């Protein structure tokens, strides 16, 4: 399977997160290590069984827009 990731260098670190699998993110000293950590995160997330719960509820959490969002077109 393929998953889309955003990766970028921040100071001396590479950081990344998956768009298609929320909760999978990583931080490493090299781009190659970051991609390996993201792959491990995907495998780990997919192995984790989440049981369906009839008592569970989906909610929407609202947060204010960040100041920079008004400058994005």
N, C-alpha and C positions, 0 to 999 in steps of 0.2 A: 504494500500500500504506500501511497505517497501523501504527505501532509505539507501544507504551506507553512513556512516559518519566516518570521522577520528576524534578521540578525544585524547587529551593528557593533562597532567598536566604540567603547566609552572609556576614555583615558587609556589605561593599560589592560582593560578587560574587554572581552567579547561577550555580549549578552544576546539572548534570543528567546523567542516564545513562539508557540504554534498557534496559528489562526484557527485551524480546524479541530484542535483538541485543547480547549481551555484548561488551564492548570498545569500544562507542561511548559516549563521554562528552565533556563540554565544560564550560568555565568562561568566562563573559563578564560584562561590566559591566552589561548590561541583559537583561531577560527576552526581548525580541525577538531580540537578537543570539544569545542562548543557543539559542533554538529554531532559528534559521538554521544555527548551528554543528552542532547535532544532526542536522539534515537533511543537511548536507554530509557528516557522519560516516557516515550511513546509506548515502548514494550511494557514497562512497569504499569503505566496507566491502563493499558488494555488487558493486562493480567488481573487487575484488581476488580473483583466482582462487586457490583453494587446491586444489592437485592431490591426488587420492586417492593414498595411499601404503600399500602392503601391509605395509610395515615399521612403520607407525605403531601406537601403542598408546594406548588410553584408560586413564587412571588416575584414582583418587579421592584427593584431597588432604584430609586431615583437619586441622582447626584447632580449638583449644579455644574453647568458647563465651565471648563477652565477658561481663564482670561484669554489665552491664546486662540481659543476656538473661534472667536469673533473675527480673527484676521485670516482664517482659512476660507478660501473661496470654493 
